[in-house]
Amino acid sequence: MANKRKVALACSICGSRNYTATENPNRTDRLEIKKYCKYCGKHTLHRETK
C-alpha cells in the first residue's frame, strides 16, 4: 500500500482541483468521474490530472 500515489481530480469546466483519489496502477487511461463542483455549483465531469 505504500507505493500507491494520490492523483488530483480537476473540474472539466472551471479547472479547479476539488478531489483526490488513490491511483490504480492497472488502469491505463485517465480517470473520469461525475462529481459536484462547489465553484460551478453543479455536477460536472472531473478528470485525473498529472
MOPAC internal coordinates of N, CA, C and O (Angstrom, degrees):
PM7 1SCF
backbone

  N    0.0000 0     0.00 0     0.00 0    0    0    0
  C    1.4498 1     0.00 0     0.00 0    1    0    0
  C    1.5130 1   112.79 1     0.00 0    2    1    0
  O    1.2310 1   119.78 1   161.70 1    3    2    1
  N    1.2851 1   118.02 1   -18.30 1    3    2    1
  C    1.4526 1   120.81 1  -176.90 1    5    3    2
  C    1.5216 1   112.35 1   -71.43 1    6    5    3
  O    1.2310 1   119.63 1   160.45 1    7    6    5
  N    1.3374 1   118.32 1   -19.55 1    7    6    5
  C    1.4498 1   120.51 1  -176.97 1    9    7    6
  C    1.5251 1   113.24 1   -91.46 1   10    9    7
  O    1.2310 1   118.83 1   178.14 1   11   10    9
  N    1.3377 1   119.83 1    -1.86 1   11   10    9
  C    1.4625 1   120.90 1   176.90 1   13   11   10
  C    1.5175 1   109.21 1   -78.56 1   14   13   11
  O    1.2310 1   120.96 1   -46.34 1   15   14   13
  N    1.3403 1   115.77 1   133.66 1   15   14   13
  C    1.4573 1   119.11 1   179.90 1   17   15   14
  C    1.5174 1   109.77 1  -110.99 1   18   17   15
  O    1.2310 1   120.65 1   -21.28 1   19   18   17
  N    1.3056 1   116.35 1   158.72 1   19   18   17
  C    1.4529 1   122.13 1  -179.91 1   21   19   18
  C    1.5171 1   109.67 1   -91.84 1   22   21   19
  O    1.2310 1   120.70 1   -37.13 1   23   22   21
  N    1.3276 1   116.26 1   142.87 1   23   22   21
  C    1.4572 1   122.33 1   175.86 1   25   23   22
  C    1.5195 1   108.25 1  -121.70 1   26   25   23
  O    1.2310 1   120.72 1   -30.68 1   27   26   25
  N    1.3155 1   116.22 1   149.32 1   27   26   25
  C    1.4603 1   121.55 1   179.40 1   29   27   26
  C    1.5156 1   109.82 1   -91.55 1   30   29   27
  O    1.2310 1   120.82 1   -35.62 1   31   30   29
  N    1.3332 1   116.04 1   144.38 1   31   30   29
  C    1.4586 1   121.99 1   175.24 1   33   31   30
  C    1.5196 1   107.90 1  -108.61 1   34   33   31
  O    1.2310 1   120.38 1   -59.20 1   35   34   33
  N    1.3347 1   116.88 1   120.80 1   35   34   33
  C    1.4593 1   121.93 1  -176.92 1   37   35   34
  C    1.5227 1   109.96 1  -108.11 1   38   37   35
  O    1.2310 1   120.93 1   -36.35 1   39   38   37
  N    1.3185 1   115.83 1   143.65 1   39   38   37
  C    1.4612 1   122.50 1   177.47 1   41   39   38
  C    1.5292 1   108.70 1   -67.39 1   42   41   39
  O    1.2310 1   120.77 1   -43.63 1   43   42   41
  N    1.3295 1   116.13 1   136.37 1   43   42   41
  C    1.4667 1   119.69 1  -178.73 1   45   43   42
  C    1.5268 1   112.05 1   -77.61 1   46   45   43
  O    1.2310 1   119.67 1   163.45 1   47   46   45
  N    1.3378 1   118.24 1   -16.55 1   47   46   45
  C    1.4595 1   121.83 1  -179.79 1   49   47   46
  C    1.5345 1   111.25 1   -88.06 1   50   49   47
  O    1.2310 1   120.47 1   120.67 1   51   50   49
  N    1.3353 1   116.71 1   -59.33 1   51   50   49
  C    1.4708 1   119.90 1  -175.05 1   53   51   50
  C    1.5316 1   113.35 1   -99.00 1   54   53   51
  O    1.2310 1   119.67 1   163.45 1   55   54   53
  N    1.3352 1   118.24 1   -16.55 1   55   54   53
  C    1.4596 1   121.23 1   176.91 1   57   55   54
  C    1.5101 1   115.40 1    85.14 1   58   57   55
  O    1.2310 1   119.42 1  -176.92 1   59   58   57
  N    1.3338 1   118.71 1     3.08 1   59   58   57
  C    1.4614 1   120.20 1  -179.58 1   61   59   58
  C    1.5222 1   110.25 1   -75.73 1   62   61   59
  O    1.2310 1   120.89 1   -37.39 1   63   62   61
  N    1.3167 1   115.91 1   142.61 1   63   62   61
  C    1.4598 1   121.80 1  -179.23 1   65   63   62
  C    1.5244 1   108.44 1   -93.10 1   66   65   63
  O    1.2310 1   121.01 1   -78.85 1   67   66   65
  N    1.3253 1   115.68 1   101.15 1   67   66   65
  C    1.4627 1   121.30 1  -172.44 1   69   67   66
  C    1.5206 1   113.97 1   -99.50 1   70   69   67
  O    1.2310 1   119.31 1   152.88 1   71   70   69
  N    1.3163 1   118.93 1   -27.12 1   71   70   69
  C    1.4555 1   122.10 1  -172.15 1   73   71   70
  C    1.5243 1   110.81 1  -131.40 1   74   73   71
  O    1.2310 1   121.17 1   -21.52 1   75   74   73
  N    1.3372 1   115.36 1   158.48 1   75   74   73
  C    1.4555 1   121.83 1   172.57 1   77   75   74
  C    1.5222 1   108.25 1  -126.23 1   78   77   75
  O    1.2310 1   120.75 1   -26.52 1   79   78   77
  N    1.3238 1   116.17 1   153.48 1   79   78   77
  C    1.4589 1   122.37 1   178.18 1   81   79   78
  C    1.5157 1   108.17 1  -145.69 1   82   81   79
  O    1.2310 1   120.66 1   -25.87 1   83   82   81
  N    1.3276 1   116.35 1   154.13 1   83   82   81
  C    1.4552 1   119.63 1   176.24 1   85   83   82
  C    1.5220 1   108.63 1   -84.02 1   86   85   83
  O    1.2310 1   121.06 1   -38.52 1   87   86   85
  N    1.3086 1   115.58 1   141.48 1   87   86   85
  C    1.4556 1   121.62 1  -175.06 1   89   87   86
  C    1.5161 1   111.03 1   -79.63 1   90   89   87
  O    1.2310 1   120.91 1   -41.08 1   91   90   89
  N    1.3286 1   115.86 1   138.92 1   91   90   89
  C    1.4542 1   122.42 1   172.01 1   93   91   90
  C    1.5277 1   107.32 1   -96.86 1   94   93   91
  O    1.2310 1   118.88 1   -65.41 1   95   94   93
  N    1.3219 1   119.74 1   114.59 1   95   94   93
  C    1.4697 1   120.76 1  -175.58 1   97   95   94
  C    1.5253 1   113.74 1   -66.77 1   98   97   95
  O    1.2310 1   119.12 1   163.17 1   99   98   97
  N    1.3299 1   119.29 1   -16.83 1   99   98   97
  C    1.4714 1   121.94 1  -179.31 1  101   99   98
  C    1.5244 1   112.25 1   -82.99 1  102  101   99
  O    1.2310 1   120.01 1   166.58 1  103  102  101
  N    1.3128 1   117.58 1   -13.42 1  103  102  101
  C    1.4630 1   122.11 1  -178.60 1  105  103  102
  C    1.5257 1   109.52 1   -79.86 1  106  105  103
  O    1.2310 1   120.32 1   -41.77 1  107  106  105
  N    1.3426 1   116.99 1   138.23 1  107  106  105
  C    1.4613 1   120.15 1  -177.08 1  109  107  106
  C    1.5231 1   112.66 1  -104.53 1  110  109  107
  O    1.2310 1   119.61 1   149.95 1  111  110  109
  N    1.3394 1   118.36 1   -30.05 1  111  110  109
  C    1.4627 1   119.92 1  -179.56 1  113  111  110
  C    1.5277 1   110.28 1  -103.35 1  114  113  111
  O    1.2310 1   120.71 1    -9.87 1  115  114  113
  N    1.3137 1   116.24 1   170.13 1  115  114  113
  C    1.4573 1   121.05 1  -177.11 1  117  115  114
  C    1.5202 1   111.80 1   -73.72 1  118  117  115
  O    1.2310 1   121.10 1   -35.01 1  119  118  117
  N    1.3099 1   115.49 1   144.99 1  119  118  117
  C    1.4557 1   122.27 1  -179.42 1  121  119  118
  C    1.5241 1   110.01 1   -75.18 1  122  121  119
  O    1.2310 1   120.26 1   -45.61 1  123  122  121
  N    1.3355 1   117.12 1   134.39 1  123  122  121
  C    1.4594 1   122.85 1   177.20 1  125  123  122
  C    1.5168 1   108.71 1  -132.67 1  126  125  123
  O    1.2310 1   120.36 1   -58.84 1  127  126  125
  N    1.3419 1   116.92 1   121.16 1  127  126  125
  C    1.4593 1   122.59 1  -177.39 1  129  127  126
  C    1.5210 1   108.75 1  -134.61 1  130  129  127
  O    1.2310 1   120.45 1   -38.84 1  131  130  129
  N    1.3302 1   116.75 1   141.16 1  131  130  129
  C    1.4559 1   120.30 1   172.45 1  133  131  130
  C    1.5216 1   107.91 1   -83.16 1  134  133  131
  O    1.2310 1   120.40 1   -63.97 1  135  134  133
  N    1.3405 1   116.85 1   116.03 1  135  134  133
  C    1.4519 1   123.02 1  -179.13 1  137  135  134
  C    1.5260 1   108.78 1  -131.77 1  138  137  135
  O    1.2310 1   120.91 1   -14.05 1  139  138  137
  N    1.3299 1   115.87 1   165.95 1  139  138  137
  C    1.4592 1   120.79 1   178.70 1  141  139  138
  C    1.5189 1   109.88 1   -83.19 1  142  141  139
  O    1.2310 1   120.29 1   -50.30 1  143  142  141
  N    1.3263 1   117.06 1   129.70 1  143  142  141
  C    1.4627 1   122.69 1   176.04 1  145  143  142
  C    1.5222 1   108.13 1  -103.98 1  146  145  143
  O    1.2310 1   120.24 1   -60.15 1  147  146  145
  N    1.3131 1   117.14 1   119.85 1  147  146  145
  C    1.4667 1   120.02 1  -177.92 1  149  147  146
  C    1.5200 1   112.22 1   -73.22 1  150  149  147
  O    1.2310 1   119.69 1   161.62 1  151  150  149
  N    1.3232 1   118.20 1   -18.38 1  151  150  149
  C    1.4616 1   121.08 1   178.96 1  153  151  150
  C    1.5319 1   111.23 1   -83.64 1  154  153  151
  O    1.2310 1   120.24 1   142.38 1  155  154  153
  N    1.3320 1   117.15 1   -37.62 1  155  154  153
  C    1.4655 1   121.16 1   176.70 1  157  155  154
  C    1.5267 1   111.30 1   -81.88 1  158  157  155
  O    1.2310 1   120.46 1   152.08 1  159  158  157
  N    1.3312 1   116.73 1   -27.92 1  159  158  157
  C    1.4508 1   121.66 1  -179.82 1  161  159  158
  C    1.5173 1   114.01 1    80.79 1  162  161  159
  O    1.2310 1   119.98 1  -159.17 1  163  162  161
  N    1.3524 1   117.65 1    20.83 1  163  162  161
  C    1.4590 1   121.11 1   179.71 1  165  163  162
  C    1.5219 1   110.03 1  -154.94 1  166  165  163
  O    1.2310 1   120.86 1    -8.37 1  167  166  165
  N    1.3297 1   115.96 1   171.63 1  167  166  165
  C    1.4589 1   121.21 1   176.51 1  169  167  166
  C    1.5232 1   108.94 1   -78.16 1  170  169  167
  O    1.2310 1   120.84 1   -54.63 1  171  170  169
  N    1.3325 1   116.00 1   125.37 1  171  170  169
  C    1.4657 1   121.68 1   179.96 1  173  171  170
  C    1.5226 1   109.07 1  -133.06 1  174  173  171
  O    1.2310 1   120.86 1   -12.00 1  175  174  173
  N    1.2955 1   115.96 1   168.00 1  175  174  173
  C    1.4525 1   121.72 1   177.54 1  177  175  174
  C    1.5266 1   109.19 1   -77.67 1  178  177  175
  O    1.2310 1   120.59 1   -53.68 1  179  178  177
  N    1.3250 1   116.47 1   126.32 1  179  178  177
  C    1.4677 1   122.45 1   176.78 1  181  179  178
  C    1.5140 1   108.18 1  -110.11 1  182  181  179
  O    1.2310 1   120.64 1   -49.44 1  183  182  181
  N    1.3201 1   116.38 1   130.56 1  183  182  181
  C    1.4607 1   122.18 1  -178.29 1  185  183  182
  C    1.5181 1   110.43 1  -114.44 1  186  185  183
  O    1.2310 1   121.71 1   -28.21 1  187  186  185
  N    1.3211 1   114.34 1   151.79 1  187  186  185
  C    1.4647 1   121.40 1   177.27 1  189  187  186
  C    1.5213 1   109.62 1   -69.38 1  190  189  187
  O    1.2310 1   120.77 1   -45.79 1  191  190  189
  N    1.3320 1   116.13 1   134.21 1  191  190  189
  C    1.4564 1   121.19 1   176.56 1  193  191  190
  C    1.5176 1   109.13 1  -108.06 1  194  193  191
  O    1.2310 1   120.62 1   -18.12 1  195  194  193
  N    1.3017 1   116.42 1   161.88 1  195  194  193
  C    1.4570 1   120.74 1   179.69 1  197  195  194
  C    1.5072 1   111.54 1   -86.10 1  198  197  195
  O    1.2310 1   120.10 1   180.00 1  199  198  197

